[in-house]
Amino acid sequence: SLVQKYVKWPFYSYGTLHTNAPLYSLLPPLLSQTFTAWCNSHLRKTGTQIENIEEDFRDGLKLMLLLEVISGERLAKPERGKMRVHKISNVNKALNFIASKGVKLVSIGAEEIVDGNAKMTLGMIWTIILRFAIQDISVEETSAKEGLLLWCQRKTAPYKNVNIQNFHISWKDGLGFCALIHRHRPELIDYGKLRKDDPMTNLNTAFDVAEKYLDIPKMLDAEDIVGTARPDEKAIMTYVSSFYHAFSGAQKAETAANRICKVLAVNQENEQLMEDYERLASDLLEWIRRTIPWLENRLPENTMQAMQQKLEDFRDYRRLHKPPKVQEKCQLEINFNTLQTKLRLSNRPAFMPSEGKMVSDINNAWGNLEGAEKGYEEWLLNEIRRLERLDHLAEKFRQKAAIHEAWTEGKEEMLQKKDYETASLSEIKALLKKHEAFESDLAAHQDRVEQIAAIAQELNELDYYDSPSVNARCQKICDQWDGLGGMTQKRSEALQRTEKLLETIDQLYLEFAKRAAPFNNWMEGAMEDLQDTFIVHTIEEIKGLSTAHEQFKATLPDADKERLAILGIQNEIAKIVQTYHVNIAGSNPYTTITPQEINAKWDKVKQLVPQRDQALIEEHTKQQNNERLRVQFANQANIIGPWIQTKMGEIGRISIEMHGTLEDQLTNLRQYEKSIVNYKPKIDQLEGDHQLIQEALIFDNKHTKYTMEHIRVGWEQLLTTIARTINEIENQILTRDAKGISQEQLNEFRASFNHFDRDHSGTLGAEEFKACLISLGFDIANDAQGENEFARIMSIVDPNRMGSVTFQAFIDFMSRETADTDTADQVMASFKILAGDKNYILADELRRELPPDQADYCIARMAPYTGPDGVPGALDYMSFSTALYGESDL
């Protein structure tokens, strides 16, 4: 009420702001002091000072000079005369200039100013302060008084005992002014030593520091503020606005520092991703390098057990060691694509891995690994078949050799006897017939010797590990056989020479010998066949053996009749000897075969027949079980194989026909991926069936066209394809968010791409891509200039000149065409702000404005500045900024 009684201020209005409150709420001398200090802070640049604000503005000259300084514009030429009309003219020019800035002055005229009216003069100065010092303050879409208040609140928020809510009592304790200074220049005030209960010290400290170090004149007195219940709002606002303008340069530096921090953070993250890629690629390539020589090792083992162990080691590799590497390879490709996308989005050059570590190099190495793997598995199976065949042949060779060696035992001594020299005629004839029977027996054994030689030859051709001992034994048998042939020929010639002397022959002995010899040979052959080992792989083969065995058993009744007939001859001989008392010395002269031997071998044949029956039954059971395993595997494989093919086709269609937002597409794809991963137990079950088949040494399966290798490769391709499709959507989301592209734009890009991708291959040919661009509004004329422009675009989307454009490359190109990114010029301008418009920057300036880690990052990578205006320790931020967006080692 005292103020209202003392003075009524004119109302003022400018722009959209109208204030119908008194402009002056304290006694004029107090406010005059603040306004005078504010005017002098601007006029001192011109060497002009104001002592009495009412008197010094009366001629209008200093008023016009003040307006020129604070606005930066030239006013109309002033009148230099001393007459009242000249003064009124100058003041009117100043008031007209204020009005031209959108300020509507009410009740303020040139005459009152010329007459030295203190109220009108101070009201005019307050209007100037509002327009040129406060109105342009803007913080978060608020301006003028609200913006200045919000700025103060933001800057003093971290300080205790400071709560800025207005421009009067919130500043009485002086802590608000100290907090503003400490926030921007902490070295000027030790804020921790200030006390809220000592406002005089706080205010004087702030005013003295501001005047001494911040070039802000002392506009207020601490005694006036402390001694007033409610300090003048306009005086406080005028003084605080000086702090705002003094620190605005620091705001620009902070903004520049934030931009640099953002750019450096992106660069550091990309460098970490590059290092991770190099490390993962090196580890994977090293594993492939170690594994391929193991898979290419074709050194065979001598035993079936050793080869079975190799096969088991190979199963462990396929089941335990390779699957994690498949996941690493897939993750490596995903990381590489994500890194390239981030580099494109941050306008950085594409990442080029070290030599030999490109994704294509890894794929080539992986292809070599799989080639060696396939060849190794085929070699293992062939080697097992070979060893199985060798074991069978070696056992067969030993059996036939043992039978032959047993037969030849004593034959050389028998052929070398000279018994015919002292024998009687009957004995000579007996010796001759015996020799004929031996020759028949020798001829019958010729096939066995040839079989032994053929088996030995096959063992040599199959590289049997014990071939030297087999060859030595075979050679011994052949040499012995040749010797028997020669000795047989010599004895035959000797007996033929004495044949003329022999006339009598015992026909019964001869008949016995002739019939007993082939029958004995048949029995020996039957025993050999019944004891012969066999190897079959199918149920049809075992059925064939069983049929042959049944046919053999059908011949046994006739064979028994022949045995009884041969024994009948011997019985007839015994009857004649007994009847006619013939004195026979020794055994049958024509053969060494006795009835007891025939009966013993016959009993042996009858004993071997049921054993052969049991062996065939067991093998038949084994083959039935093998057939069951084949059918069990085939039933699952015939379901899983088409299922994998169907899912591969569905993924291809999904990647082309996706609808909805990218997040919806990503959610659907991850659900789809989860449904595929849930199918893994069936793959594992099929692996178990496959292991049972391999353990049973089953090498073929007529019930299915799918092998376990087909299923594994298809499954790995299915998982890799869905992971790549998900990664493409994630990269599209990353592109959309980083480039500010709307979902509608992405849908439009997808619809245009799918429209021209008529073969649904997921790529566009050059002409299809050109038509797609035209449909999206690109101006590509059918002339030389248009062809050059299209060639430039193709070099961006198809840098490898493959003749096709992928959807990801299409999205990246459209993103660059429709969104803005940081540039090297923007980063360079930010560094220039931090450097205070210098062409170089110092390490201390970087550490003052940037976080410690990013400041050290810049200092370590910036080259020394070599310009003529440089100083010791100057750093070249221009080349550093350019390197961030070009070819460099950063």
ZAMARGU-4260 file (C-alpha; in steps of 0.2 Angstrom, whole numbers, plus 5000, padded with zeros to 4 digits):
<rodrens>
0) 5000/5000/5000 | 5015/5011/5003 | 5021/5008/4986 | 5004/5011/4978 | 5003/5027/4988
5) 5020/5033/4982 | 5019/5030/4964 | 5008/5023/4950 | 5018/5016/4935 | 5012/5016/4917
10) 5006/5000/4910 | 5016/4992/4896 | 5013/4978/4883 | 5023/4970/4870 | 5020/4955/4859
15) 5008/4943/4866 | 5012/4948/4884 | 5001/4961/4893 | 5004/4965/4911 | 4992/4976/4920
20) 5002/4977/4936 | 5012/4992/4942 | 5030/4991/4935 | 5038/4998/4950 | 5035/4991/4968
25) 5050/4999/4978 | 5055/5016/4981 | 5062/5024/4965 | 5080/5027/4972 | 5083/5008/4975
30) 5076/5002/4958 | 5086/5017/4950 | 5102/5010/4957 | 5099/4993/4949 | 5093/5000/4932
35) 5108/5012/4932 | 5120/4998/4935 | 5112/4987/4921 | 5113/5002/4909 | 5131/5005/4913
40) 5136/4987/4911 | 5131/4989/4892 | 5137/5007/4890 | 5154/5004/4896 | 5159/4996/4880
45) 5157/5014/4872 | 5166/5023/4886 | 5150/5031/4892 | 5143/5031/4909 | 5127/5036/4918
50) 5127/5045/4934 | 5109/5050/4936 | 5097/5040/4926 | 5083/5053/4926 | 5095/5067/4920
55) 5106/5058/4908 | 5092/5052/4897 | 5083/5068/4896 | 5092/5074/4879 | 5089/5056/4872
60) 5107/5054/4866 | 5113/5041/4879 | 5096/5032/4878 | 5098/5030/4859 | 5116/5024/4862
65) 5110/5011/4874 | 5097/5004/4862 | 5110/5003/4848 | 5122/4993/4860 | 5109/4981/4867
70) 5100/4978/4850 | 5115/4978/4838 | 5106/4989/4826 | 5108/5007/4821 | 5095/5020/4825
75) 5090/5036/4816 | 5103/5050/4816 | 5101/5060/4833 | 5098/5078/4834 | 5113/5087/4842
80) 5105/5103/4847 | 5102/5109/4865 | 5084/5115/4862 | 5069/5105/4870 | 5062/5101/4853
85) 5079/5092/4848 | 5078/5082/4865 | 5060/5077/4862 | 5064/5072/4844 | 5078/5061/4850
90) 5067/5053/4864 | 5053/5050/4851 | 5066/5041/4840 | 5071/5030/4854 | 5052/5026/4859
95) 5048/5023/4840 | 5062/5010/4840 | 5056/5001/4855 | 5038/5001/4848 | 5046/4994/4831
100) 5052/4978/4842 | 5034/4974/4846 | 5032/4984/4863 | 5017/4994/4865 | 5020/5009/4877
105) 5006/5015/4887 | 5006/5032/4896 | 5025/5035/4892 | 5028/5051/4881 | 5044/5059/4876
110) 5039/5075/4886 | 5039/5066/4903 | 5057/5059/4899 | 5063/5076/4893 | 5056/5083/4909
115) 5065/5071/4920 | 5050/5061/4926 | 5058/5047/4937 | 5043/5036/4936 | 5041/5037/4918
120) 5060/5035/4915 | 5062/5020/4926 | 5046/5012/4918 | 5054/5014/4901 | 5071/5006/4906
125) 5061/4991/4914 | 5052/4989/4897 | 5069/4989/4888 | 5076/4976/4900 | 5061/4965/4898
130) 5062/4966/4879 | 5081/4965/4876 | 5087/4955/4891 | 5072/4944/4897 | 5060/4941/4883
135) 5072/4930/4872 | 5076/4918/4886 | 5068/4901/4882 | 5069/4885/4891 | 5059/4870/4886
140) 5046/4880/4876 | 5044/4893/4890 | 5050/4911/4888 | 5053/4927/4896 | 5050/4927/4915
145) 5044/4908/4916 | 5059/4903/4905 | 5072/4912/4916 | 5064/4905/4932 | 5064/4887/4925
150) 5083/4890/4920 | 5087/4895/4938 | 5077/4880/4945 | 5086/4868/4934 | 5104/4875/4938
155) 5101/4876/4957 | 5092/4859/4959 | 5107/4849/4965 | 5111/4862/4979 | 5104/4860/4997
160) 5095/4874/5005 | 5091/4882/4988 | 5073/4882/4982 | 5070/4895/4968 | 5051/4898/4967
165) 5050/4917/4962 | 5061/4932/4959 | 5059/4940/4977 | 5060/4930/4993 | 5069/4915/4986
170) 5085/4925/4984 | 5085/4934/5001 | 5098/4922/5009 | 5110/4924/4994 | 5112/4905/4992
175) 5103/4905/4975 | 5116/4918/4967 | 5130/4907/4975 | 5123/4891/4968 | 5122/4899/4950
180) 5140/4904/4951 | 5146/4888/4958 | 5136/4877/4945 | 5145/4885/4931 | 5162/4891/4939
185) 5165/4879/4954 | 5182/4886/4957 | 5176/4903/4961 | 5166/4899/4977 | 5168/4886/4991
190) 5149/4882/4992 | 5152/4870/5006 | 5157/4884/5018 | 5141/4895/5015 | 5128/4895/5028
195) 5109/4899/5026 | 5109/4909/5042 | 5122/4922/5035 | 5113/4930/5020 | 5124/4946/5021
200) 5140/4936/5018 | 5132/4925/5005 | 5125/4940/4995 | 5141/4950/4996 | 5151/4935/4991
205) 5140/4932/4976 | 5140/4951/4971 | 5159/4953/4973 | 5163/4937/4963 | 5151/4941/4949
210) 5158/4958/4947 | 5176/4953/4948 | 5176/4937/4938 | 5160/4937/4928 | 5160/4955/4922
215) 5143/4957/4930 | 5141/4974/4938 | 5135/4976/4956 | 5117/4980/4953 | 5110/4977/4971
220) 5115/4980/4989 | 5115/4966/5001 | 5108/4977/5015 | 5093/4982/5004 | 5088/4964/5000
225) 5090/4958/5018 | 5081/4972/5025 | 5066/4971/5014 | 5052/4959/5017 | 5050/4956/4999
230) 5064/4961/4987 | 5059/4970/4971 | 5055/4957/4958 | 5061/4967/4943 | 5078/4971/4951
235) 5081/4953/4955 | 5075/4948/4937 | 5087/4961/4930 | 5102/4955/4940 | 5098/4936/4937
240) 5096/4939/4918 | 5114/4945/4918 | 5119/4928/4925 | 5109/4920/4911 | 5118/4929/4897
245) 5135/4927/4905 | 5133/4908/4906 | 5124/4906/4889 | 5141/4903/4881 | 5144/4888/4894
250) 5127/4881/4888 | 5133/4881/4870 | 5149/4872/4876 | 5139/4859/4885 | 5128/4856/4870
255) 5144/4854/4859 | 5151/4842/4872 | 5136/4832/4872 | 5136/4830/4854 | 5154/4825/4854
260) 5151/4812/4868 | 5137/4805/4858 | 5148/4803/4843 | 5163/4796/4853 | 5151/4784/4862
265) 5145/4777/4845 | 5163/4775/4839 | 5169/4766/4855 | 5154/4754/4854 | 5158/4750/4836
270) 5176/4747/4840 | 5171/4735/4854 | 5160/4726/4842 | 5174/4725/4829 | 5186/4718/4842
275) 5173/4705/4847 | 5170/4700/4829 | 5189/4698/4826 | 5191/4688/4842 | 5176/4676/4838
280) 5181/4674/4819 | 5199/4670/4825 | 5193/4657/4837 | 5181/4649/4825 | 5194/4649/4810
285) 5207/4641/4822 | 5195/4627/4827 | 5191/4624/4809 | 5210/4624/4805 | 5213/4611/4819
290) 5198/4600/4814 | 5200/4598/4796 | 5217/4589/4797 | 5209/4577/4809 | 5195/4574/4797
295) 5207/4572/4782 | 5217/4559/4791 | 5214/4543/4781 | 5227/4532/4789 | 5217/4515/4791
300) 5217/4504/4807 | 5221/4486/4806 | 5207/4480/4817 | 5188/4482/4817 | 5189/4488/4835
305) 5200/4502/4831 | 5189/4508/4817 | 5174/4507/4828 | 5183/4518/4840 | 5186/4531/4826
310) 5167/4530/4821 | 5163/4533/4839 | 5175/4548/4840 | 5167/4555/4824 | 5149/4553/4832
315) 5155/4563/4847 | 5161/4577/4836 | 5145/4578/4826 | 5134/4577/4842 | 5145/4587/4855
320) 5158/4597/4847 | 5151/4604/4830 | 5133/4610/4836 | 5141/4624/4847 | 5152/4629/4833
325) 5136/4630/4821 | 5128/4642/4834 | 5145/4652/4835 | 5145/4654/4816 | 5127/4659/4815
330) 5130/4672/4829 | 5145/4679/4821 | 5135/4682/4805 | 5122/4691/4815 | 5135/4701/4825
335) 5143/4706/4808 | 5126/4712/4800 | 5121/4721/4816 | 5138/4730/4816 | 5137/4735/4798
340) 5119/4742/4801 | 5125/4752/4816 | 5140/4759/4806 | 5128/4764/4792 | 5116/4772/4804
345) 5130/4782/4812 | 5136/4787/4794 | 5152/4778/4797 | 5162/4768/4784 | 5158/4749/4783
350) 5168/4738/4794 | 5181/4728/4784 | 5188/4713/4795 | 5206/4708/4794 | 5212/4698/4779
355) 5205/4680/4779 | 5191/4684/4792 | 5177/4690/4781 | 5161/4681/4783 | 5164/4674/4765
360) 5181/4667/4771 | 5172/4659/4786 | 5159/4652/4775 | 5172/4645/4763 | 5182/4637/4778
365) 5166/4630/4785 | 5162/4623/4767 | 5179/4615/4767 | 5176/4608/4785 | 5159/4600/4779
370) 5167/4593/4763 | 5181/4585/4774 | 5168/4579/4786 | 5157/4571/4772 | 5173/4562/4765
375) 5178/4556/4782 | 5161/4548/4786 | 5161/4539/4769 | 5179/4534/4772 | 5175/4527/4789
380) 5160/4517/4783 | 5170/4510/4768 | 5184/4506/4779 | 5173/4496/4791 | 5165/4487/4777
385) 5183/4483/4770 | 5189/4476/4787 | 5173/4466/4789 | 5176/4458/4772 | 5194/4456/4777
390) 5190/4447/4793 | 5178/4436/4784 | 5190/4431/4770 | 5205/4429/4782 | 5194/4416/4793
395) 5189/4408/4777 | 5207/4407/4771 | 5212/4399/4788 | 5199/4386/4787 | 5202/4380/4770
400) 5221/4380/4772 | 5219/4370/4788 | 5208/4357/4779 | 5220/4356/4764 | 5235/4355/4775
405) 5227/4341/4785 | 5223/4332/4769 | 5240/4333/4762 | 5248/4327/4778 | 5258/4311/4774
410) 5254/4312/4755 | 5272/4316/4751 | 5279/4301/4761 | 5266/4289/4753 | 5270/4295/4735
415) 5289/4292/4738 | 5287/4274/4744 | 5295/4260/4734 | 5283/4247/4740 | 5279/4242/4722
420) 5297/4235/4719 | 5294/4220/4731 | 5275/4218/4729 | 5267/4204/4721 | 5257/4205/4706
425) 5241/4208/4715 | 5249/4220/4726 | 5255/4229/4711 | 5238/4230/4704 | 5232/4236/4721
430) 5245/4249/4722 | 5240/4255/4704 | 5222/4256/4708 | 5225/4265/4724 | 5236/4277/4715
435) 5221/4280/4702 | 5210/4283/4717 | 5223/4295/4724 | 5224/4305/4707 | 5205/4306/4708
440) 5206/4313/4725 | 5220/4325/4720 | 5209/4331/4706 | 5195/4334/4718 | 5206/4345/4729
445) 5212/4356/4714 | 5197/4368/4717 | 5201/4370/4735 | 5219/4375/4731 | 5212/4387/4718
450) 5200/4394/4731 | 5214/4396/4743 | 5225/4406/4731 | 5210/4417/4725 | 5206/4421/4743
455) 5225/4426/4746 | 5225/4437/4731 | 5209/4446/4736 | 5216/4449/4754 | 5231/4457/4745
460) 5221/4468/4734 | 5211/4474/4750 | 5227/4478/4758 | 5225/4465/4773 | 5237/4470/4787
465) 5243/4452/4789 | 5246/4449/4770 | 5264/4443/4772 | 5259/4428/4783 | 5244/4424/4772
470) 5256/4425/4756 | 5269/4414/4765 | 5256/4400/4769 | 5248/4401/4752 | 5265/4400/4744
475) 5269/4385/4754 | 5252/4376/4750 | 5255/4380/4731 | 5273/4374/4731 | 5267/4358/4741
480) 5253/4356/4728 | 5265/4357/4713 | 5277/4344/4722 | 5262/4332/4725 | 5258/4334/4706
485) 5276/4330/4701 | 5277/4315/4713 | 5260/4308/4708 | 5266/4309/4690 | 5282/4299/4693
490) 5273/4286/4704 | 5260/4284/4690 | 5273/4281/4677 | 5282/4268/4688 | 5266/4259/4692
495) 5261/4259/4673 | 5278/4251/4669 | 5274/4237/4680 | 5256/4236/4676 | 5259/4222/4662
500) 5266/4211/4677 | 5250/4213/4686 | 5234/4204/4681 | 5224/4201/4696 | 5215/4215/4705
505) 5203/4215/4720 | 5188/4223/4712 | 5179/4225/4728 | 5193/4235/4736 | 5194/4245/4720
510) 5175/4248/4720 | 5175/4253/4738 | 5190/4265/4736 | 5182/4273/4720 | 5165/4275/4729
515) 5172/4279/4746 | 5183/4293/4740 | 5170/4304/4732 | 5158/4301/4746 | 5172/4305/4758
520) 5176/4321/4748 | 5157/4326/4748 | 5156/4323/4767 | 5172/4334/4769 | 5164/4347/4758
525) 5148/4346/4767 | 5157/4348/4784 | 5167/4363/4777 | 5151/4371/4771 | 5141/4368/4787
530) 5156/4376/4797 | 5158/4390/4784 | 5155/4408/4791 | 5143/4419/4782 | 5139/4438/4782
535) 5123/4445/4776 | 5115/4463/4776 | 5097/4460/4772 | 5083/4448/4776 | 5083/4442/4758
540) 5101/4436/4759 | 5098/4426/4775 | 5082/4419/4767 | 5093/4413/4752 | 5105/4405/4763
545) 5091/4396/4773 | 5084/4390/4756 | 5101/4383/4751 | 5102/4374/4768 | 5085/4366/4766
550) 5090/4360/4749 | 5106/4353/4756 | 5096/4344/4770 | 5085/4336/4756 | 5100/4327/4749
555) 5104/4319/4765 | 5093/4303/4763 | 5101/4299/4746 | 5118/4302/4754 | 5114/4290/4768
560) 5109/4277/4755 | 5126/4279/4746 | 5135/4277/4763 | 5125/4261/4767 | 5130/4255/4749
565) 5149/4259/4752 | 5148/4250/4769 | 5139/4236/4760 | 5155/4233/4749 | 5166/4232/4764
570) 5154/4220/4772 | 5154/4209/4756 | 5174/4209/4757 | 5173/4204/4775 | 5160/4190/4770
575) 5171/4183/4756 | 5187/4184/4767 | 5177/4174/4781 | 5169/4162/4768 | 5184/4158/4758
580) 5197/4161/4772 | 5207/4173/4762 | 5222/4180/4770 | 5223/4198/4768 | 5237/4207/4775
585) 5234/4225/4780 | 5220/4236/4775 | 5212/4241/4758 | 5226/4243/4746 | 5217/4256/4736
590) 5212/4268/4749 | 5215/4274/4766 | 5197/4277/4770 | 5189/4265/4782 | 5171/4262/4786
595) 5174/4269/4804 | 5180/4285/4796 | 5165/4286/4785 | 5153/4283/4799 | 5163/4296/4810
600) 5162/4309/4797 | 5143/4305/4793 | 5140/4307/4812 | 5149/4324/4811 | 5138/4330/4797
605) 5122/4325/4806 | 5129/4335/4821 | 5133/4350/4811 | 5116/4351/4802 | 5106/4357/4818
610) 5120/4369/4823 | 5119/4377/4805 | 5100/4378/4808 | 5102/4387/4824 | 5115/4399/4817
615) 5103/4403/4802 | 5089/4406/4814 | 5099/4418/4825 | 5105/4428/4809 | 5087/4428/4803
620) 5081/4436/4820 | 5096/4448/4819 | 5090/4454/4801 | 5072/4455/4806 | 5078/4467/4820
625) 5089/4477/4808 | 5073/4478/4796 | 5063/4485/4811 | 5077/4498/4814 | 5076/4503/4796
630) 5057/4505/4796 | 5058/4514/4813 | 5071/4527/4807 | 5062/4529/4790 | 5045/4532/4798
635) 5052/4547/4808 | 5064/4553/4794 | 5049/4553/4781 | 5040/4565/4793 | 5054/4576/4798
640) 5062/4578/4781 | 5046/4585/4773 | 5042/4595/4789 | 5059/4604/4787 | 5056/4607/4769
645) 5039/4614/4772 | 5046/4626/4786 | 5060/4632/4775 | 5046/4637/4762 | 5036/4645/4775
650) 5050/4656/4781 | 5054/4661/4763 | 5035/4667/4761 | 5035/4675/4779 | 5050/4685/4774
655) 5041/4692/4759 | 5023/4693/4764 | 5026/4701/4782 | 5012/4712/4788 | 5009/4723/4803
660) 5022/4733/4813 | 5040/4728/4814 | 5038/4724/4832 | 5023/4713/4828 | 5033/4704/4814
665) 5048/4702/4826 | 5036/4694/4840 | 5028/4683/4827 | 5045/4677/4820 | 5051/4674/4838
670) 5035/4664/4842 | 5038/4655/4825 | 5056/4651/4830 | 5051/4645/4847 | 5039/4632/4838
675) 5053/4626/4827 | 5065/4625/4842 | 5052/4615/4851 | 5053/4602/4837 | 5071/4598/4843
680) 5066/4583/4854 | 5060/4574/4838 | 5077/4577/4830 | 5086/4570/4845 | 5075/4555/4845
685) 5079/4552/4826 | 5098/4554/4831 | 5095/4540/4844 | 5087/4529/4830 | 5102/4533/4819
690) 5114/4528/4832 | 5106/4511/4834 | 5107/4508/4815 | 5125/4513/4815 | 5129/4501/4830
695) 5120/4487/4821 | 5131/4491/4805 | 5116/4494/4794 | 5123/4504/4779 | 5107/4506/4768
700) 5089/4509/4770 | 5077/4506/4756 | 5062/4513/4765 | 5067/4532/4765 | 5077/4544/4754
705) 5082/4554/4769 | 5099/4551/4778 | 5103/4558/4795 | 5115/4569/4786 | 5101/4576/4776
710) 5091/4579/4792 | 5106/4587/4801 | 5110/4599/4786 | 5091/4604/4784 | 5089/4607/4803
715) 5105/4618/4804 | 5099/4628/4788 | 5082/4630/4796 | 5088/4637/4812 | 5101/4648/4803
720) 5087/4655/4791 | 5075/4660/4805 | 5089/4668/4815 | 5094/4678/4799 | 5076/4683/4796
725) 5074/4689/4814 | 5090/4698/4813 | 5084/4707/4797 | 5069/4713/4806 | 5079/4719/4821
730) 5090/4729/4809 | 5075/4736/4801 | 5069/4742/4819 | 5086/4749/4822 | 5086/4758/4805
735) 5068/4765/4808 | 5072/4771/4826 | 5089/4778/4821 | 5083/4787/4805 | 5066/4792/4812
740) 5057/4783/4798 | 5038/4780/4802 | 5030/4763/4802 | 5019/4768/4787 | 5035/4772/4777
745) 5043/4755/4781 | 5026/4747/4775 | 5026/4757/4759 | 5044/4752/4756 | 5040/4734/4760
750) 5024/4734/4748 | 5034/4742/4734 | 5048/4730/4736 | 5036/4715/4736 | 5026/4721/4721
755) 5042/4721/4710 | 5049/4705/4717 | 5038/4695/4706 | 5048/4679/4708 | 5047/4680/4727
760) 5066/4678/4728 | 5069/4691/4741 | 5079/4702/4729 | 5076/4714/4714 | 5085/4714/4698
765) 5092/4730/4691 | 5077/4734/4680 | 5065/4729/4694 | 5074/4740/4707 | 5074/4755/4694
770) 5055/4753/4692 | 5053/4752/4711 | 5062/4768/4713 | 5052/4777/4700 | 5036/4771/4709
775) 5042/4779/4725 | 5044/4796/4717 | 5063/4795/4711 | 5066/4805/4695 | 5077/4794/4684
780) 5076/4800/4666 | 5079/4789/4651 | 5095/4799/4646 | 5113/4799/4650 | 5111/4809/4666
785) 5097/4797/4672 | 5108/4782/4668 | 5123/4789/4678 | 5112/4793/4693 | 5105/4775/4692
790) 5123/4768/4691 | 5127/4779/4706 | 5113/4772/4716 | 5117/4754/4711 | 5135/4756/4717
795) 5127/4760/4734 | 5115/4746/4736 | 5125/4733/4726 | 5143/4737/4730 | 5149/4719/4725
800) 5140/4721/4708 | 5130/4705/4710 | 5116/4712/4699 | 5103/4711/4712 | 5097/4721/4727
805) 5092/4714/4744 | 5078/4721/4755 | 5090/4726/4768 | 5101/4736/4756 | 5085/4743/4749
810) 5079/4749/4767 | 5097/4756/4770 | 5096/4766/4754 | 5079/4773/4757 | 5084/4777/4775
815) 5098/4788/4770 | 5087/4796/4757 | 5073/4801/4770 | 5083/4804/4786 | 5097/4815/4793
820) 5112/4809/4802 | 5127/4817/4811 | 5141/4823/4799 | 5159/4827/4800 | 5155/4846/4798
825) 5143/4845/4813 | 5156/4837/4824 | 5170/4849/4818 | 5158/4864/4823 | 5155/4857/4840
830) 5174/4855/4843 | 5176/4873/4838 | 5164/4879/4851 | 5173/4870/4864 | 5190/4877/4858
835) 5183/4895/4859 | 5183/4898/4840 | 5201/4892/4838 | 5207/4881/4824 | 5215/4869/4838
840) 5210/4863/4855 | 5220/4860/4871 | 5220/4844/4882 | 5214/4854/4897 | 5199/4861/4887
845) 5194/4843/4882 | 5195/4837/4900 | 5185/4852/4906 | 5171/4849/4894 | 5170/4830/4891
850) 5169/4815/4903 | 5186/4808/4908 | 5186/4792/4897 | 5180/4801/4881 | 5192/4816/4884
855) 5207/4803/4886 | 5200/4794/4870 | 5201/4811/4860 | 5218/4816/4867 | 5225/4798/4862
860) 5219/4799/4844 | 5220/4818/4840 | 5236/4822/4830 | 5246/4837/4835 | 5240/4854/4827
865) 5253/4860/4814 | 5245/4877/4809 | 5255/4893/4810 | 5243/4899/4825 | 5246/4884/4835
870) 5253/4883/4853 | 5263/4869/4862 | 5251/4855/4866 | 5238/4860/4852 | 5228/4846/4845
875) 5220/4845/4828 | 5202/4842/4830 | 5198/4845/4812 | 5207/4829/4805 | 5200/4819/4820
880) 5182/4824/4815 | 5185/4820/4797 | 5193/4803/4802 | 5177/4798/4812 | 5168/4798/4795
885) 5181/4792/4783 | 5195/4778/4781 | 5205/4778/4796 | 5212/4767/4810 | 5200/4775/4823
</rodrens>
